[in-house]
Amino acid sequence: MIRSAGRELIDAVIVGAGMVGAATALALARAGLKVAVIERHPVSPPQPGEPVDLRVVAIAPHAQRLLSELGVWADIAAVRACAYQRMQVVDAAGGSSLSFAAADYGWPCLGHIVENRLVAGALWRAVERESGVRLLLGDELQSFETDSAGVRVRLASGGVLGARLLVAADGVNSRVRNELLIGVDGAPYGQSGLMAHIDLERPQPGLAWQRFLPSGPLAFLPLSDGRASIVWTLPTERANALVAEPVEQFEAQLQRASAGQFGRVRLAAERAAFPLRLQIAQRFVDQRVILVGDAAHVVHPLAGQGVNLGFEDISALLASVARARAAQRAPFGDSDLLRWGRERRSEATLAARAFDGLNRLYGVAEGPLVAARALGLRVIDHLPPVKRKLAERAAGIRAGAL
Ligand SMILES: Cc1cc2nc3c(=O)[nH]c(=O)nc-3n(C[C@H](O)[C@H](O)[C@H](O)COP(=O)(O)OP(=O)(O)OC[C@H]3O[C@@H](n4cnc5c(N)ncnc54)[C@H](O)[C@@H]3O)c2cc1C
């Protein structure tokens, strides 16, 4: 039976302190559990006055709520977070559009655009202040053993940790998942998401705008510095070519792709392209190991839901801990973990399929499907109850977390 070199087992070891792993560590510690979290690449959070980082995410209301409950949202917002109150989706080939406004639902906003590094950094600072957590920065998972009682984790530094649960929050290429020989469903999209920050001639504060082109969607997301962050999905070869293109040619192509929505566009800083894939682990639970965040599920970024699904994993884990306690059971019992894994895999699969379907649907450039698609979007735009359901899903209300 697993024991940690004579020491008692702690409740959980979390591998990876990206946004999801760091939030898992903090959430479990706040629930009174003893945890350790290992991160091999510490990042420093951006400070006010520093340029906005390239990597940003749209944080949905349920994720904001989790971060507020963990006491870190105020720290994030104090540096910067840009709320958006309106969202517009435009079908370039079909000529129709769909709009959402937070005011229609009595909500303050539909979400916030925040830097990945800022979210992770704020969580780390909170974790460092927490007594129930060991934060092992600059260390790495070397190997692990697991049985029905727990896990033993060996670190690159030579340390050994014993725990009742191993949480793999180690990202898309999860080593833990690979070592457990957990296969994945899905495949690379052959598309990349080109990210850049753009100066706009006609900024539209509070608007998240996405234009579906046959080559992939182009999103303009508002930033707190008045610029926009773009996520431009393109076939990978074209995305890479655009990253290398001289600035003026890049701007001319972006100008065309955005159909002049924001007037003249100018590249503000660096550009980078990130390969996209659909990937769902075949199991989220294996004995005393669970997978969360990108280690478990990677979805197309067109709906801005990737990390939000990871935050839903955590909310569901907290609910599972609470249910176990209410029934006077220790958290992380086998049946509790299996239930958590089943529910989370089913949610993630549904979401991944929906985003995949949209990506395929809007990849069609001509023919009867384009007309049917345009009509469908127009009809939905005039059906407030359907729009409300879509907005609630995006906000995370279906997860019961809002
Ligand atoms: C172009 C693009 C746009 C996106 N836009 C959005 C959006 O708008 N909204 C949204 O919700 N999501 C978005 N996403 C998805 C989002 O970025 C990811 O879902 C999120 O970053 C995943 O976080 P994570 O913590 O699960 O994984 P990661 O951020 O990958 O973190 C994993 C961590 O584990 C560490 N690690 C790995 N292996 C080890 C090891 N052996 N030992 C120790 N540490 C280890 C790594 O150093 C890393 O810090 C987007 C993705 C892309 C590509």
The ligand as a MOL file (V3000), in Angstrom:
LIG
                    3D

  0  0  0     0  0            999 V3000
M  V30 BEGIN CTAB
M  V30 COUNTS 53 58 0 0 0
M  V30 BEGIN ATOM
M  V30 1 C -5.5960 30.3080 -29.7070 0
M  V30 2 C -6.2730 29.9040 -28.4270 0
M  V30 3 C -7.2460 30.7370 -27.8750 0
M  V30 4 C -7.9170 30.3570 -26.6990 0
M  V30 5 N -8.8950 31.1740 -26.1950 0
M  V30 6 C -9.6000 30.7860 -25.1040 0
M  V30 7 C -10.6620 31.5910 -24.5600 0
M  V30 8 O -10.9660 32.6760 -25.0410 0
M  V30 9 N -11.3470 31.1330 -23.4650 0
M  V30 10 C -11.0410 29.9320 -22.8940 0
M  V30 11 O -11.7140 29.5230 -21.9340 0
M  V30 12 N -10.0190 29.1670 -23.3510 0
M  V30 13 C -9.3060 29.5600 -24.4370 0
M  V30 14 N -8.2820 28.7760 -24.9070 0
M  V30 15 C -7.9410 27.5380 -24.1890 0
M  V30 16 C -7.1060 27.8190 -22.9430 0
M  V30 17 O -5.9690 28.5940 -23.2750 0
M  V30 18 C -6.6830 26.4890 -22.3140 0
M  V30 19 O -7.8470 25.7010 -22.1250 0
M  V30 20 C -6.0010 26.7000 -20.9590 0
M  V30 21 O -4.8460 27.4840 -21.0900 0
M  V30 22 C -5.6370 25.3560 -20.3480 0
M  V30 23 O -5.1560 25.5390 -19.0410 0
M  V30 24 P -4.5530 24.3220 -18.1930 0
M  V30 25 O -4.2090 24.9110 -16.8670 0
M  V30 26 O -5.4720 23.1540 -18.2680 0
M  V30 27 O -3.2640 23.8740 -19.0080 0
M  V30 28 P -1.8730 24.6470 -19.2510 0
M  V30 29 O -2.0960 26.1180 -19.3150 0
M  V30 30 O -1.2590 23.9940 -20.4330 0
M  V30 31 O -1.0380 24.3570 -17.9380 0
M  V30 32 C -0.3630 23.1460 -17.7210 0
M  V30 33 C 0.7680 23.4260 -16.7480 0
M  V30 34 O 1.3690 22.2100 -16.3570 0
M  V30 35 C 2.7760 22.3790 -16.2850 0
M  V30 36 N 3.3790 21.0470 -16.4450 0
M  V30 37 C 3.2510 20.2080 -17.5030 0
M  V30 38 N 3.8850 19.0550 -17.2770 0
M  V30 39 C 4.4430 19.1570 -16.0270 0
M  V30 40 C 5.2410 18.2670 -15.2410 0
M  V30 41 N 5.5940 17.0350 -15.6750 0
M  V30 42 N 5.6320 18.6830 -14.0070 0
M  V30 43 C 5.2930 19.9240 -13.5530 0
M  V30 44 N 4.5340 20.8010 -14.2840 0
M  V30 45 C 4.1160 20.4260 -15.4930 0
M  V30 46 C 3.0800 23.3470 -17.4230 0
M  V30 47 O 4.3000 24.0250 -17.2270 0
M  V30 48 C 1.8670 24.2800 -17.3660 0
M  V30 49 O 2.0740 25.3990 -16.5510 0
M  V30 50 C -7.6010 29.1390 -26.0670 0
M  V30 51 C -6.6030 28.3140 -26.6150 0
M  V30 52 C -5.9400 28.6950 -27.7770 0
M  V30 53 C -4.8900 27.7860 -28.3630 0
M  V30 END ATOM
M  V30 BEGIN BOND
M  V30 1 1 1 2
M  V30 2 1 2 3
M  V30 3 2 2 52
M  V30 4 2 3 4
M  V30 5 1 4 5
M  V30 6 1 4 50
M  V30 7 2 5 6
M  V30 8 1 6 7
M  V30 9 1 6 13
M  V30 10 2 7 8
M  V30 11 1 7 9
M  V30 12 1 9 10
M  V30 13 2 10 11
M  V30 14 1 10 12
M  V30 15 2 12 13
M  V30 16 1 13 14
M  V30 17 1 14 15
M  V30 18 1 14 50
M  V30 19 1 15 16
M  V30 20 1 16 17
M  V30 21 1 16 18
M  V30 22 1 18 19
M  V30 23 1 18 20
M  V30 24 1 20 21
M  V30 25 1 20 22
M  V30 26 1 22 23
M  V30 27 1 23 24
M  V30 28 2 24 25
M  V30 29 1 24 26
M  V30 30 1 24 27
M  V30 31 1 27 28
M  V30 32 2 28 29
M  V30 33 1 28 30
M  V30 34 1 28 31
M  V30 35 1 31 32
M  V30 36 1 32 33
M  V30 37 1 33 34
M  V30 38 1 33 48
M  V30 39 1 34 35
M  V30 40 1 35 36
M  V30 41 1 35 46
M  V30 42 1 36 37
M  V30 43 1 36 45
M  V30 44 2 37 38
M  V30 45 1 38 39
M  V30 46 1 39 40
M  V30 47 2 39 45
M  V30 48 1 40 41
M  V30 49 2 40 42
M  V30 50 1 42 43
M  V30 51 2 43 44
M  V30 52 1 44 45
M  V30 53 1 46 47
M  V30 54 1 46 48
M  V30 55 1 48 49
M  V30 56 2 50 51
M  V30 57 1 51 52
M  V30 58 1 52 53
M  V30 END BOND
M  V30 END CTAB
M  END
